[in-house]
Amino acid sequence: MTRPATRSTLPRVRNGARPLLAKRAGTVLALAALLLASCRGATHEHTPIHPNLNMDYQERFDPQEANAFFADGRSMRPPVPGTVARGFLREDTRYHEGRNADGAYTEAMPVPLTLELLERGQTRYDIFCTPCHGAAGDGEGLVTTGGFGYTPAPTYHSDRLREVTDGYMYDVIANGVRTMPGYAQQIPVADRWAIVAYLRALQRSQYAPGSDVPAALLEDLRRGAAGDNE
Ligand code: HEC
């Protein structure tokens, strides 16, 4: 029985000749050294040699480049009308715009009023609104009172602003009003509602009806008020 012939995958060594790999090793090493030498981080005046003409050289339009193919001559195309980015579908107009489906401002906030919401609103109000409207919402912020020549920010404690809807307040924060800039870029939707809640608390703090105060305290207050008048 003869053994099947097997072919060795190793280079054969005959008559003491050096294997192919060993023969080329010198060349490979020299090339590697050359390559590494060109990676020293040194700057160079010439354009680098680009042996692999890949996507750097594809046909394409650069940003803002003209394109006669489209009627408006622009190569940069706006998204198709009605395109909604993933995660940006804003169906709830009450929440996102402060408006009912018919476009009118929502009467009351679309989020539940909690202590956390009020506290969040207070921190956001203190950061974004006090510079002009003042901590008490009386329009006595530093920007207003500092004599810088800005349009004075109004007090919130007026009959008109006590009666506007929550949706209107939300809209003022998001889009601004007349000379007041909008804060949509700085204040996310949830925080805008938190500020609306806090604005209402501020208004209430300066205009609380007697029925808000426990009876015993009310007596004290009345006595105090009477005392002040004496
Ligand atoms: C840079 C100063 C400035 C800041 C900051 C500012 N406001 Fe105002 N705000 C104004 C001015 C000025 C007006 C009056 C605009 C006018 O009538 O031209 C105004 C008006 C308002 C009004 C009344 C709108 C009306 O119908 O008259 C509300 C409510 C209000 N701001 C809320 C806020 C809230 C809430 C913040 C914080 C998110 C804020 N503002 C931040 C300057 C400011």
Residues whose N, C-alpha, C, O or C-beta is under 5 A from the ligand:
A	BS01	HEC	F128 C129 C132 T151 P152 A153 P154 V172 I173 V177 R178 T179 M180 Y183
